[in-house]
């Protein structure tokens, strides 16, 4: 499977971590927290957590805390489809194809649920063909981008002359939640909104990056360490303090299965402590991954593709990358790219 183009999109509304603290403090949800929890929020948002800014689809983020489950899902439906369409439209413009040339669309997300899925909305907004194959992947959490690419690879193995699009989109602001649980509060300080779109073909048109060597590790005994749970109809991210070490151990097992030493490792952002733990596994500095975290926070599934785009856009003479993503399940994934 060969990469034709890649493009990302983010909401215009950009907030520093200090601004995030300011709007959170204006909410009843913040005032209902214990003094200890309020102090924890201040310490994280005003400290050196590796994040400078985050993007949210709403220009009234404090209203998210007062929204009910139905309002949050309507917000997700509108903003996720718009943002996903924006990134895919740009990816098409960056490629040599037009919208009618696309034969399949794969969309992954975990921050909202729709039936029919987001692929239906994106296909409509872009004016894709009526017979385009649509596939939505949900429930894979932050690690979803690489399994989505693996699914597209399977499709292209059967239809090698086709063109496919893979979009990872998350409106994490639709899943902002406040409680006195420390893991929930840490999540509140990490996540932002964003999307990445990629276009792939089954045949190489010359000099394109090829992707393959997919690997997956599933550890269901660790499921409760990181997952979404339902709290009164709302999504609430359950996050255990051991996740950085858990992620590092899982990724290390995948790393040992690589076929060669890459020019760079490109990883899901997770958070500062996650990146620190990952770097101890490799003889690599995860520069692009840290830059993504600094500029956008943890955007869940598209994050690893943001890092890939940053690396490719540097125009280096690289010939091999190793990508990894991980999250709910507990699941960890990897693949290789080469040219």
MIDRENLO-229770 format. One record per atom (N, C-alpha, C, O): x, y, z; residue in three letters. Coordinates in steps of 0.2 Angstrom, whole numbers, plus 5000, padded with zeros to 4 digits. Example, Ala and Ser with C-alpha at 12.3 -4.5 7.8 and 13.67 -1.06 7.14 Angstrom:
BEGIN
506649725039Ala
506249785039Ala
506649845039Ala
507149835042Ala
506449895035Ser
506849955036Ser
506450005039Ser
506750065040Ser
//
This chain:
BEGIN
500449945000Unk
500050005000Unk
500450065000Unk
500950075004Unk
500350114996Unk
500850174994Unk
500450234996Unk
499850244994Unk
500850284999Unk
500550345002Unk
500550394996Unk
501050404993Unk
499950424994Unk
499850474989Unk
499950544992Unk
500250584989Unk
499650554998Unk
499650615001Unk
499450615009Unk
499150565011Unk
499550665012Unk
499350665019Unk
499250745021Unk
499650785019Unk
498750755025Unk
498550825027Unk
498150815034Unk
497750775035Unk
498250875038Unk
497950875044Unk
497550935044Unk
497550985040Unk
497050945049Unk
496650995050Unk
496451005058Unk
496450955061Unk
496451065060Unk
496351085067Unk
495851135067Unk
495751185063Unk
495451145073Unk
494951195074Unk
495351265074Unk
495951265076Unk
495051315073Unk
495351385073Unk
495451405080Unk
495951445082Unk
495051385085Unk
495051405092Unk
495651375096Unk
495651315097Unk
496151415097Unk
496751395100Unk
496851425107Unk
496751485108Unk
496951375112Unk
496951395119Unk
497651375122Unk
497851315122Unk
497951425126Unk
498551405130Unk
498351365136Unk
497751365138Unk
498751325139Unk
498551295145Unk
498351335151Unk
497851325155Unk
498651395151Unk
498351445156Unk
497651465154Unk
497251475159Unk
497551475148Unk
496851495146Unk
496351435148Unk
495751455149Unk
496551375147Unk
496151325148Unk
495951325156Unk
495451305158Unk
496451335160Unk
496351345167Unk
495851395168Unk
495351395173Unk
495851455165Unk
495451515166Unk
494751495164Unk
494251515168Unk
494651465159Unk
493951455157Unk
493651395161Unk
493051395163Unk
494051345163Unk
493851295168Unk
493551325174Unk
493151295177Unk
493951365177Unk
493851395183Unk
493151435184Unk
492851445189Unk
492851455178Unk
492251495177Unk
491651445178Unk
491051465177Unk
491751375178Unk
491251335177Unk
490951305184Unk
491351305189Unk
490351285185Unk
490151255191Unk
490451185192Unk
490551175198Unk
490651155187Unk
491051095188Unk
491651095192Unk
491851055196Unk
492051155190Unk
492651165194Unk
492551185201Unk
492851165205Unk
492051225202Unk
491851245209Unk
491651195213Unk
491651195219Unk
491351135210Unk
491151075214Unk
491751035216Unk
491650985220Unk
492351045213Unk
492851005215Unk
493151015222Unk
493051075224Unk
493450965225Unk
493850985231Unk
494451025230Unk
494651035224Unk
494651055235Unk
495251105235Unk
495851065232Unk
496251085229Unk
495850995234Unk
496450955232Unk
496450955225Unk
496950955221Unk
495850935222Unk
495750925215Unk
495850995211Unk
496150995206Unk
495651045214Unk
495751115210Unk
496551125210Unk
496751155205Unk
496851115216Unk
497551125216Unk
497951075211Unk
498451105208Unk
497751015210Unk
498050975205Unk
497951005198Unk
498450995194Unk
497351025196Unk
497251055190Unk
497651115189Unk
497951125183Unk
497751155193Unk
498251215193Unk
498951195192Unk
499251225188Unk
499151145196Unk
499851125195Unk
499951095188Unk
500551105186Unk
499551055185Unk
499651025179Unk
499651075173Unk
500051075169Unk
499051115173Unk
498951165168Unk
499451225168Unk
499651255163Unk
499751235174Unk
500251295174Unk
500951265175Unk
501451305175Unk
501051205175Unk
501751175175Unk
501951155168Unk
501751175163Unk
502551125168Unk
502951105162Unk
502651035160Unk
503050985161Unk
502051025157Unk
501850965155Unk
501950945148Unk
501750895145Unk
502350985144Unk
502550975137Unk
502051005132Unk
502050985126Unk
501451035135Unk
500951065131Unk
500951135131Unk
500851165137Unk
500951175126Unk
500851245126Unk
500151265124Unk
499851305127Unk
499851235119Unk
499251255116Unk
498851195114Unk
499151135113Unk
498151195114Unk
497751145112Unk
497151185108Unk
497051245109Unk
496851145103Unk
496351165099Unk
495651135101Unk
495651075102Unk
495151175101Unk
494451155102Unk
494051175097Unk
494051235095Unk
493551135095Unk
493051155090Unk
492551205092Unk
492351245088Unk
492451215098Unk
492051265101Unk
492451325103Unk
492951325105Unk
492151385102Unk
492451445105Unk
492151465111Unk
492251515114Unk
491751425114Unk
491451425121Unk
491551365125Unk
491151325127Unk
492251345126Unk
492351285129Unk
492051275136Unk
491951215138Unk
491951325140Unk
491751315146Unk
490951285146Unk
490751255151Unk
490651295141Unk
489951275140Unk
489951195139Unk
489451165141Unk
490551165137Unk
490551095137Unk
490351065143Unk
490051005143Unk
490651095149Unk
490551055155Unk
489751055158Unk
489551015162Unk
489351105155Unk
488651105157Unk
488251065152Unk
487651065153Unk
488551045146Unk
488151015141Unk
487950945143Unk
488250905147Unk
487350925141Unk
487150855143Unk
487350805137Unk
487650825132Unk
487250745138Unk
487450695133Unk
487250705126Unk
487650695122Unk
486650715126Unk
486350735119Unk
486650795115Unk
486850785110Unk
486750845119Unk
487050905116Unk
487850885114Unk
488050915109Unk
488150845118Unk
488850835117Unk
488850785110Unk
489350795106Unk
488350745109Unk
488450705104Unk
488250745097Unk
488550725092Unk
487750785098Unk
487650835092Unk
488250875090Unk
488350885084Unk
488550895095Unk
489150935094Unk
489750895091Unk
490050915086Unk
489750835093Unk
490250785090Unk
490050775082Unk
490450785078Unk
489450765081Unk
489250745074Unk
489350805070Unk
489550795064Unk
489250865072Unk
489350925067Unk
490050935066Unk
490350945061Unk
490450945072Unk
491150965071Unk
491650905069Unk
492050925065Unk
491550845070Unk
491950795068Unk
491850785060Unk
492350775057Unk
491250795058Unk
491150785050Unk
491450845047Unk
491750835041Unk
491350905049Unk
491650965046Unk
492450955046Unk
492750975041Unk
492750935052Unk
493450935052Unk
493750885048Unk
494250895045Unk
493450825048Unk
493650765044Unk
493650785037Unk
494150765033Unk
493150815035Unk
493050835028Unk
493550885026Unk
493850885020Unk
493750935030Unk
494250985029Unk
494950955027Unk
495250965023Unk
495150905032Unk
495750875031Unk
495750825025Unk
496250825021Unk
495250795023Unk
495250755017Unk
495250795011Unk
495550775006Unk
494850845011Unk
494850895005Unk
495550915004Unk
495750914998Unk
495950935009Unk
496650955008Unk
497050895006Unk
497550915001Unk
496950835008Unk
497350785006Unk
497250764998Unk
497750754995Unk
496650774996Unk
496450764989Unk
496850824985Unk
497150804980Unk
496850884987Unk
497150934984Unk
497950924983Unk
498250944978Unk
498150894988Unk
498950874989Unk
499150814984Unk
499750804983Unk
498650784982Unk
498750724978Unk
498650734970Unk
498450794968Unk
498650684966Unk
498550684959Unk
497850664957Unk
497750654951Unk
497450654962Unk
496750624961Unk
496250674962Unk
496350724965Unk
495650664960Unk
495050704962Unk
494550664966Unk
494650604967Unk
494050694969Unk
493550654973Unk
493250594970Unk
493250544973Unk
493050604964Unk
492750544961Unk
493150484960Unk
492950424959Unk
493850494960Unk
494350434960Unk
494350394966Unk
494650334965Unk
494150414971Unk
494150384978Unk
493650324977Unk
493050334976Unk
493850264979Unk
493450204979Unk
493250184986Unk
492750144987Unk
493650204991Unk
493450184998Unk
493650235003Unk
494150275002Unk
493250245008Unk
493450285014Unk
493350255020Unk
492850225022Unk
493950255024Unk
493950225031Unk
494050285036Unk
494450325035Unk
493650285041Unk
493650335046Unk
493650305053Unk
493250255055Unk
494150325057Unk
494150295064Unk
494050355069Unk
494350415068Unk
493750345074Unk
493650395079Unk
493450355086Unk
493250295086Unk
493450385092Unk
493250355098Unk
492850415102Unk
492650395108Unk
492850475100Unk
492550525104Unk
491850535103Unk
491550585106Unk
491550495099Unk
490750505098Unk
490550445094Unk
490950405091Unk
489850435094Unk
489650375091Unk
489050395087Unk
488550435089Unk
489050375080Unk
488550395075Unk
488350335072Unk
488750285070Unk
487750325069Unk
487450275065Unk
486950305060Unk
486450315062Unk
487150305054Unk
487750285051Unk
488350325053Unk
488250385056Unk
488950305052Unk
489550335055Unk
489750395051Unk
489450415046Unk
490350425054Unk
490550485051Unk
490750475043Unk
490750525040Unk
490950415041Unk
491050415034Unk
490450435030Unk
490550455024Unk
489850415032Unk
489250435028Unk
489250515027Unk
489150545022Unk
489450555033Unk
489350625033Unk
489950655028Unk
489850695024Unk
490550625029Unk
491150655025Unk
491050635018Unk
491150685014Unk
490750575016Unk
490650565009Unk
490150605006Unk
490150635000Unk
489650625010Unk
489150675007Unk
489350745006Unk
489250775001Unk
489750765011Unk
490050835011Unk
490550845005Unk
490550895002Unk
490950795004Unk
491350794998Unk
491050774992Unk
491450794987Unk
490450754991Unk
490150734985Unk
490450674982Unk
490550664976Unk
490650624986Unk
490950564984Unk
490450514980Unk
489850524981Unk
490650474976Unk
490250424972Unk
489750394977Unk
489850374982Unk
489150374974Unk
488650334978Unk
488850264979Unk
488650234984Unk
489350234975Unk
489550164976Unk
490250164980Unk
490550114980Unk
490450214983Unk
491050214987Unk
490950174993Unk
490450174996Unk
491550134994Unk
491450085000Unk
491650125006Unk
492150165007Unk
491150125011Unk
491250165018Unk
491350115023Unk
491050065024Unk
491850135028Unk
491950085033Unk
492150135039Unk
492650175039Unk
491850125045Unk
491950155051Unk
492250115056Unk
492050055057Unk
492750135060Unk
493050095065Unk
493050135071Unk
493250195072Unk
492650105076Unk
492550145083Unk
492850095088Unk
492850035088Unk
492950125094Unk
493150085100Unk
493850075101Unk
494050035105Unk
494350095096Unk
495050075097Unk
495450135100Unk
496050125101Unk
495150185102Unk
495450235106Unk
496050275103Unk
496050275097Unk
496550295107Unk
497050335104Unk
497450295099Unk
497850325095Unk
497450225099Unk
497850185095Unk
497550175088Unk
497850135084Unk
496950205086Unk
496550175081Unk
496850195074Unk
496750155069Unk
497350235073Unk
497550255066Unk
497850195063Unk
497750185057Unk
498350165066Unk
498650105063Unk
498250045061Unk
498350025056Unk
497750025066Unk
497349975063Unk
496849995058Unk
496749955053Unk
496750065057Unk
496350085052Unk
496750085045Unk
496450065040Unk
497350095045Unk
497850085040Unk
497850015038Unk
497949995032Unk
497949975043Unk
497949905041Unk
497349875038Unk
497349835033Unk
496749905040Unk
496149885037Unk
496149905029Unk
495949865025Unk
496349965028Unk
496449995021Unk
496849945017Unk
496749935011Unk
497449925020Unk
497949885017Unk
497549815014Unk
497649795009Unk
497149795019Unk
496749735017Unk
496349745011Unk
496249695006Unk
495949795011Unk
495549815005Unk
495949824999Unk
495749794993Unk
496549854999Unk
496949864993Unk
497249804991Unk
497449794985Unk
497349754995Unk
497649694993Unk
497149654988Unk
497349614984Unk
496449664989Unk
495949634985Unk
495849684979Unk
495649654973Unk
495949744980Unk
495749794974Unk
496449844973Unk
496349894975Unk
496949814970Unk
497549854970Unk
497549914965Unk
497949954966Unk
497049914961Unk
497049974957Unk
496650034960Unk
496550084957Unk
496350024965Unk
495950074969Unk
496350124972Unk
496950114974Unk
495950174974Unk
496250234978Unk
495750234984Unk
495150234984Unk
496150234990Unk
495750244996Unk
495950305001Unk
496550325000Unk
495550325005Unk
495650375010Unk
495550345017Unk
495050315018Unk
496050365021Unk
495950345028Unk
495950415032Unk
496450445032Unk
495450425037Unk
495450485041Unk
495350465048Unk
494950425050Unk
495850495052Unk
495750485059Unk
495550555062Unk
495850605061Unk
494950555065Unk
494750615068Unk
494450615075Unk
494150565077Unk
494650655079Unk
494350655086Unk
494150725088Unk
494550775087Unk
493550735091Unk
493350795094Unk
493350775102Unk
492850765105Unk
493950785104Unk
494050765111Unk
493750815116Unk
493550795122Unk
493550875114Unk
493250915118Unk
492450895119Unk
492150915124Unk
492250845115Unk
491550815116Unk
491550765122Unk
491050745124Unk
492150755124Unk
492250705130Unk
492650735136Unk
492850695140Unk
492650795136Unk
492950835142Unk
492450815148Unk
491850825148Unk
492750795154Unk
492350775159Unk
492750795166Unk
493350795166Unk
492350815171Unk
492650845177Unk
492450795183Unk
491850795184Unk
492950775187Unk
492750745193Unk
493350745197Unk
493850765195Unk
493250725203Unk
493850725208Unk
494350665207Unk
494850665211Unk
494250625202Unk
494650565201Unk
495350595197Unk
495250635193Unk
495950585200Unk
496550615197Unk
496650595190Unk
496850635186Unk
496450535188Unk
496550515181Unk
496150555176Unk
496350575171Unk
495550565179Unk
495050605175Unk
495350685174Unk
495250715169Unk
495550705179Unk
495850775179Unk
496450785175Unk
496550835171Unk
496850735175Unk
497450735170Unk
497250735163Unk
497550765159Unk
496750685162Unk
496450685155Unk
496150755153Unk
496250775147Unk
495850795157Unk
495550855156Unk
496150905154Unk
495950955150Unk
496750895156Unk
497350935154Unk
497750915148Unk
498150955146Unk
497550865145Unk
497950835139Unk
497650845132Unk
498050855128Unk
496950835132Unk
496750815125Unk
496450885121Unk
496250935124Unk
496550875115Unk
496350925110Unk
496050895104Unk
496050835103Unk
495750935099Unk
495350915094Unk
495850915087Unk
496250965087Unk
495750875083Unk
496150875077Unk
495950815072Unk
495650765075Unk
496250815066Unk
496050755061Unk
496650755056Unk
496950805055Unk
496750695054Unk
497250685049Unk
496950635044Unk
496650595045Unk
497050655037Unk
496850615032Unk
497450595027Unk
497850635026Unk
497350535025Unk
497950505021Unk
497550475015Unk
497050445015Unk
497950475009Unk
497650445003Unk
498150385001Unk
498750405001Unk
497950334999Unk
498350274997Unk
498150234991Unk
497550244989Unk
498650204988Unk
498450164982Unk
498850094983Unk
499250094987Unk
498550054979Unk
498849984979Unk
499449974975Unk
499849924975Unk
499550024970Unk
500150024966Unk
500550084966Unk
500350134967Unk
501250074966Unk
501650134967Unk
501750174960Unk
501850144955Unk
501650234961Unk
501650284955Unk
502350314954Unk
502450354950Unk
502850284959Unk
503550314958Unk
503750354964Unk
503550404965Unk
504150324968Unk
504550354974Unk
504050364980Unk
504250404985Unk
503450334980Unk
503050344986Unk
503250304992Unk
503550254991Unk
503050324998Unk
503150285004Unk
502650225004Unk
502050235002Unk
502950175006Unk
502550105006Unk
502450095014Unk
502950105018Unk
501950065016Unk
501750045023Unk
501649975023Unk
501349945019Unk
501849945029Unk
501749875030Unk
502049855036Unk
502149895041Unk
502149785037Unk
502449755043Unk
502049775049Unk
502349795054Unk
501349775049Unk
500949795054Unk
500949735060Unk
500949675059Unk
500949765066Unk
500949715072Unk
500449745077Unk
500449805077Unk
500149705081Unk
499749725086Unk
499849685092Unk
499949625092Unk
499749715098Unk
499749685104Unk
499149695108Unk
499049755109Unk
498749645111Unk
498149665114Unk
498249635121Unk
498349575122Unk
498149675126Unk
498249655133Unk
497549665137Unk
497549715141Unk
497049625136Unk
496449645140Unk
496449645147Unk
496049675150Unk
496949615150Unk
496949615158Unk
497149685160Unk
497049695166Unk
497349725156Unk
497549795157Unk
497049845155Unk
497149905155Unk
496449815153Unk
495949865150Unk
495749915155Unk
495649975152Unk
495649905161Unk
495349955166Unk
495850015167Unk
495650065170Unk
496450005165Unk
496950055166Unk
496850115161Unk
497050175163Unk
496550105155Unk
496450165151Unk
495850145146Unk
495950105142Unk
495350175147Unk
494750165143Unk
494250225144Unk
494250255149Unk
493750225140Unk
493150265141Unk
492650225145Unk
492550165144Unk
492350265150Unk
491750235153Unk
491150285153Unk
491250335151Unk
490550255154Unk
489950295153Unk
489750325160Unk
489650285165Unk
489750385160Unk
489550425167Unk
488950465165Unk
489050525163Unk
488350435167Unk
487750475165Unk
487650485158Unk
487350545156Unk
487850445154Unk
487750455147Unk
488350495143Unk
488450495137Unk
488850515147Unk
489450555145Unk
490050505145Unk
490050465149Unk
490450525140Unk
491150485140Unk
491550515145Unk
491650575146Unk
491850475149Unk
492350495154Unk
492950445153Unk
492950385153Unk
493550475152Unk
494150445151Unk
494450415158Unk
494650455162Unk
494550355159Unk
494750325164Unk
495550315163Unk
495750275158Unk
495950345167Unk
496650345166Unk
497050325172Unk
496950355177Unk
497450275172Unk
497850255178Unk
498550285178Unk
498850295172Unk
498850295183Unk
499550325184Unk
500050275181Unk
500650305179Unk
499950215180Unk
500450165177Unk
500450165170Unk
500850125167Unk
500050205166Unk
499950205159Unk
500650215156Unk
500750185151Unk
501050265158Unk
501650275154Unk
502150215154Unk
502350195149Unk
502150185160Unk
502550125160Unk
502250065156Unk
502650025153Unk
501650055156Unk
501250005153Unk
501350015145Unk
501449965142Unk
501250075143Unk
501350095136Unk
502050075134Unk
502150045128Unk
502550095138Unk
503250085136Unk
503450005135Unk
503749985131Unk
503149965140Unk
503249895140Unk
502949865134Unk
503249825131Unk
502349885132Unk
502049855126Unk
502349875120Unk
502449835116Unk
502549935119Unk
502849965113Unk
503549925113Unk
503749915107Unk
503949915118Unk
504549885118Unk
504449815115Unk
504949795111Unk
503949775117Unk
503849715114Unk
503749715106Unk
503949675102Unk
503349765104Unk
503249775097Unk
503949795093Unk
504149775088Unk
504349835097Unk
504949865094Unk
505449805093Unk
505849805088Unk
505449755097Unk
505849695096Unk
505649655090Unk
506049615088Unk
505049665087Unk
504849635081Unk
505049665074Unk
504849645069Unk
505349725075Unk
505449765069Unk
505949735064Unk
506349685066Unk
505949745058Unk
506349715053Unk
507049755052Unk
507549725049Unk
507149815054Unk
507749855053Unk
507749915058Unk
507249925061Unk
508249945058Unk
508350015062Unk
508050065057Unk
508450085052Unk
507550105059Unk
507250155055Unk
507650225056Unk
508050235061Unk
507550275052Unk
507850335052Unk
507550375058Unk
507850415062Unk
506850365060Unk
506550395065Unk
505950355068Unk
505650315064Unk
505850355074Unk
505250325077Unk
504750385078Unk
504850435080Unk
504150365075Unk
503550415076Unk
503050385080Unk
502750335078Unk
502850415085Unk
502350385090Unk
501750425092Unk
501750495091Unk
501250395094Unk
500650435097Unk
500950475103Unk
501450455107Unk
500650535104Unk
500950585109Unk
500850555116Unk
501250565120Unk
500250535118Unk
500150515125Unk
500150575129Unk
499650605131Unk
500750585132Unk
500850645136Unk
501550645138Unk
501950605135Unk
501850695141Unk
502550705142Unk
502850645146Unk
503350615143Unk
502550615151Unk
502750555154Unk
502850495150Unk
503250455150Unk
502350495145Unk
502250435141Unk
502850435136Unk
503250385135Unk
503050495133Unk
503550505128Unk
504250495132Unk
504650465129Unk
504250515138Unk
504950505142Unk
505050435142Unk
505550405142Unk
504450395144Unk
504550325145Unk
504750285138Unk
505150235138Unk
504450315133Unk
504550285126Unk
505250295124Unk
505650245122Unk
505550355125Unk
506250365123Unk
506750325127Unk
507250315124Unk
506550295133Unk
507050255136Unk
507050185133Unk
507550145134Unk
506550175129Unk
506550105125Unk
506950105119Unk
507150055116Unk
507050165116Unk
507450175110Unk
508050215110Unk
508150255115Unk
508450215105Unk
509050255105Unk
508850315100Unk
509250335096Unk
508250345101Unk
507950395097Unk
507650445101Unk
507350435107Unk
507750515099Unk
507350565102Unk
506750575098Unk
506750585092Unk
506150575101Unk
505450575098Unk
505350655097Unk
504850675099Unk
505750685093Unk
505650755092Unk
504950775089Unk
504650825091Unk
504750745083Unk
504150765080Unk
503550745085Unk
503050785085Unk
503550695088Unk
503050675093Unk
502950725099Unk
502450745101Unk
503550755101Unk
503550805106Unk
503250875103Unk
502950905107Unk
503450885097Unk
503150945094Unk
502450945093Unk
502150995094Unk
502150885091Unk
501450885091Unk
501150895098Unk
500650925098Unk
501350865103Unk
501150865110Unk
501150945112Unk
500650965114Unk
501650975110Unk
501751045112Unk
501251095109Unk
501051135112Unk
501151075102Unk
500751125098Unk
499951115099Unk
499551155099Unk
499851045100Unk
499151025100Unk
498850985106Unk
498250975106Unk
499350965110Unk
499150915115Unk
499050845112Unk
499250835107Unk
498650805116Unk
498550735114Unk
497850735110Unk
497350755113Unk
497950725104Unk
497350725100Unk
497050655098Unk
496650645094Unk
497250615102Unk
497050545102Unk
497250515095Unk
497850525093Unk
496850475091Unk
497050435086Unk
497450465080Unk
497950435078Unk
497350535078Unk
497750555073Unk
498450575075Unk
498850595071Unk
498650575081Unk
499250605084Unk
499850575080Unk
500250615078Unk
499850515079Unk
500450485076Unk
500550505069Unk
501050505066Unk
499950515066Unk
499950535059Unk
500150615058Unk
500550635053Unk
500050655063Unk
500350715064Unk
501050715064Unk
501450755060Unk
501350675068Unk
502050665068Unk
502350645062Unk
502850665060Unk
502050595058Unk
502250575052Unk
502250635047Unk
502750635043Unk
501750665047Unk
501750725042Unk
502250775043Unk
502550805039Unk
502350795050Unk
502950835051Unk
503650815049Unk
504050845046Unk
503750745050Unk
504350715048Unk
504450715040Unk
504950735037Unk
503950695036Unk
503950695029Unk
504050765026Unk
504450775021Unk
503750815029Unk
503750885027Unk
504450915028Unk
504550975025Unk
504850885032Unk
505550915032Unk
505950905026Unk
506550925026Unk
505750855022Unk
506150845016Unk
506850805017Unk
507250825013Unk
506850765022Unk
507450735023Unk
507550675018Unk
507150655015Unk
508150645018Unk
508350595014Unk
508150525018Unk
508550475016Unk
507650525022Unk
507550465025Unk
507250405021Unk
507050425015Unk
507350345023Unk
507150285019Unk
506750245023Unk
506450195020Unk
506650255030Unk
506250205034Unk
506050235040Unk
506450265044Unk
505450225042Unk
505150245048Unk
504850185052Unk
504550135049Unk
504750195058Unk
504450145062Unk
503850185066Unk
504050235070Unk
503250165066Unk
502650205069Unk
502350165074Unk
502350105073Unk
502150195079Unk
501850155085Unk
501250195088Unk
501350265088Unk
500750165089Unk
500150195093Unk
499850155098Unk
500050095098Unk
499550175103Unk
499250135108Unk
498750165112Unk
498650235111Unk
498350135116Unk
497850165120Unk
497350105123Unk
497550055124Unk
496750125123Unk
496250085126Unk
496250015123Unk
496349995118Unk
496149965128Unk
496149895126Unk
496349845131Unk
496049795132Unk
497049855134Unk
497549895131Unk
497849875125Unk
498049815124Unk
497849915120Unk
498049895113Unk
498649935111Unk
498749995113Unk
499149905108Unk
499749935105Unk
499849915098Unk
499749855097Unk
500049955094Unk
500149945087Unk
500749975084Unk
501050025087Unk
501049945079Unk
501549965075Unk
501549955068Unk
501249905066Unk
501949985064Unk
502049975057Unk
502650005055Unk
502950045058Unk
502849985049Unk
503450015046Unk
503350055039Unk
502850025036Unk
503650105037Unk
503650135031Unk
504350145028Unk
504850155031Unk
504350135021Unk
504950135018Unk
504850155011Unk
504350155008Unk
505450175008Unk
505450195001Unk
506150174997Unk
506250194992Unk
//
